[in-house]
Amino acid sequence: MTVLLVAGALDSGVARAAQPAERSAVGTLDRVDTVAMEVTVGTASGKLTFQIDSGATIRQGSRTLKPSDLAAHKGERVKVRYREGGGQRRTNWIMLAAPPRRQGKTLP
């Protein structure tokens, strides 16, 4: 029984090592192409383009968005988690900065 547990632990370690490390980029949402499922983010080191995986999580604050909603948010701050492989950056998680709070009307 103990031998099986050790072998299982070794197998899962090998599978994890084969997958590219997750990275993140923070910048400004520059371009959205919903047909090609791509977004371009302007960062301090230049523009980076990411392929959006189907089923990607896209959030702004507590709201969940669809890829088609991203075009309305060009110019906003964004954080993208991605993996790089085969010359492509693929993302399954995009977080837009929360919208500014609305200030209520002040009473006289």
N, C-alpha and C positions, 0 to 999 in steps of 0.2 A: 504494500500500500504506500509506504513512504517513497519507494523508488518511482512510482507513478507520479506522485506529486512533484518530485524533483524534475522529472522528465517534462512534465507539463509546464513548469516554471521556465525551463530552458527554451522550450518551443515558443512560448509567448514572448520571451526576450528577443529571439531571432526575428519574429514577425515585426516587432516594434522597431528594430534597428533597420529593417529594409524600407520602412516608410520615411520620406523626407521629413525633416524637422519642421514644426509649425513656426512661422514667423509672423510678424505684424508690421503694418505700416500705418502711419498717421499723417494726415494731410487734408487737402481740400478736394472735394469731389469736382473733377474737371470735365469729364465726358461720360455719357451713358449711352450704350448701344444695346437696346433691348432685343434686337433681332439676333445679333451675334452673342448676346448675353455677356457683355464686357463692360467694365467700368475702368476709367482712368483717374488716378489720384495724383495730384500734384503734391510732392513732398519736398523737404529741404534739399534732398539730393537729386531731384528731378522727377519726371512723370513716370509712373508705373501703371501698367495695364494688367487687369486681372480678369480671368474667365470666371463667371459666376456659375457654380455648380447648381444643378436642379435641386430644389429642396433647401437652398441656402437660407440661413436665418438672417433676416435684415430687420434691424430694430432702430427706433428713435424713441428714447426714453422707454416708456412702458408699451408703446405701440409697435405692432409687427407690421412691416411693410412688404409689398411685392416688388420684384425687380422693375416693373413698369412704373412704380411710384418714385423711383430714384431720380428721374429726369427733373422733377419739380424741386429737387434739393441741390442742384448744381451750385457750387460756390460755398457749400456748408462744410464744416469740419467733419471728418470721418475717420474711423479706425477700421482696418481690414485685417483679418487673420487669414493667412494663406500658406500653401505648401508649393514649393517650386520643384518641378520635375519635367524632363523632356523639353526644356526651353520655354515652359509656360508657368505662369503663376495662377493657381486655382484657389478660389475662395469659397468657403461655405459659411462665412460669418462676417457681416458688415454692420457696424454700429455708427449711426449718425449722431451728432451732438444733439442733446435735448433742445427742443425749441425754447426760446426765452419765455419766461413766465409773463402772463398778461397781468398788468396792474389794474386793479379794480378802480371804478370811479370813486373819486374822493367826495365826501359829503361836505357841504359848506359849513 
